[in-house]
């Protein structure tokens, strides 16, 4: 383990001393250089009237959904095709459960009260220390093979963090690539360079190694491309005045996303004045709609500003790694708890083996020996070696009943990051998210473990349930095909009774979530979730087969090549749905089979929704940045 020690003392004016020896900030030939002037959006404003309307509509939506599901089970199943009808109604029931969970997640906004930045360490502790002092903060910039000049930008922005009181700010480059060129950049920028002999534990091991060599009261986690704003600490450390706050997660903002153009401008350019007027009318009803933005639906505003932010209500916001601030005491608490649990488990297994061999009651001396041996074999690991070490750490903290650690989602963007620039990179990232979460569910299920409140269990269940949703989403993609190809219906008939139960639920569902996510368009996120079913299915299959979810580094540059092979399943759904609809329409016109006009309309609209959802991924596979086009 190697480390070059250095520190940056931030004065009371909140600025770092100038460094004549530091290399000048690279102008760079990076694609994102032209986006440097972009500024993040403000958090969504909280509106009590909108929230009350959402809550009323959410209750109505859940009630109509229950009415529809009840009718489906009791009065509509086509028992002549039970092989098809029963799995579909099971899928609908699972989707309704997901709707209930998501509605609870979005129930209300409750931001943690902001408090002034602490001046001394005693401001952040339940009991004052013997000798009070200024706060110290370690900024960890984890890197492996990213461009050194990209990391330099992150280093320079980290050094520019300001604070209204004296503070000791140490910036550390954690290089798992062991690159002399990266060490040279760190030396030029006068920041710490930390590396190690192996890559054990990947990013989690990299963070653990850094913790062993640092001592800051608080830790800021950054990826190689995480560029913090100067306001990061002055806006977030105030939360730690509550001694039970373990970590603060700030939103991740991808500033290199294509911004597109508003619907009104797009239609005005394509159609003329009437198109512009129509576009403005639509945007007046649904909010701003942008055409050509974010081809991979990367924009995390829905996740952070809506989903995670509203989990503050349940003290269930979880850590997402980059752009988060941690209390060192809390991180070490997780390590000590895991260490103690591992020792007890290992010693229990040893005692059990001894008892089976000797058929005698355990000797206290032998029990102590087994405990001591187990302690020697275990390691104190601040970050669990897991592809989702961030959410894993959050779960352990939320499970502690003695301390009742708190997590905070800070609503303001305090850093900028780079988004995946091609479908391959996006797929790698999403597979890690899905596989890591499902691995936790199947092997360390926190839902049944002791310690969490009911609200916290429900919020983690919401996360896990969303990844399991790929199973029933497959049925929703296949169901219209079965009718359109074979004329087999999952319901007894597509009559007025069917539409009377289905349409009110579907209409109210759309209106309810329009208000539930007021200020953001939820449609792209919804269809992207449906279209990404192959990723979640592969992750689920890997976890079921007990395959280890690997730790590939997400590329920071666009990958070259053709990515259509990544969307073969989506293409297959689109082609099959169009072909099946044409077949069913011709069959209905010729009087062939058991097709009905109601069935054709219902399944045709259903199939159209599926095609639109799949088309997002297909367009993403063919998308190229303006510079490549």
Buried (B, 14 or more C-beta within 10 A) or exposed (E): EEBBEBBBEBEEEBEBEEEEEBBEEBEBEBBBEEBEEEEBBEBBEBBEEBBEBBBEBBEBBBEBBBEBBEBBBEEBBBEEBEEBBBBBBBBBBBBBBBBBBBBBBBBBBBBBEEEEBBBBBBBBBEEEEEEEEBBBBBBBBBBBBBBBBBBBBBBBBBBBBBBBBBBBBBBBBBBBBBBEEBBEBBBBBBBBBBBBEEBBBBBBBBBBBBBBBBEBBBBBBBBBBBBBBBBBBBBBBBBBBBBEBBBBBBBBBBBBBBEBBBBBBBBBEEEEEEBBBBBBEBBEEEEEBBBEBBBBBBBBBBBBBBBBBBBBBBBBBBBBBBBBBBBBBBBEBBBEBBBEEBBEEBBBEBBEEBBEEEEEEBBEEBBEBBBEEBBEEBEBBBBBBBBBBBBBBBBBBBBBEEEEBBBBBBBBBBBBBBBBBBBBBBBBBBBBBBBBBBBBBEEEEBEEEEBBBEBBBBBBBBBBBBBBBBBBBBBBBBBBBBBBBBBBBBBBEBEEBBBEBBEBBBEBBEBBBBBBBBBBBBBBBBBBBBBBBBBBBBBBEBBEEEEEBEBEBBBBBBEEEEBEEBBEBBBEBBEBBBEBBEBBBEBBEEEEBEBBEBBBEBBBEBBBBBBBBBBBBBEBBEBEEEEEE
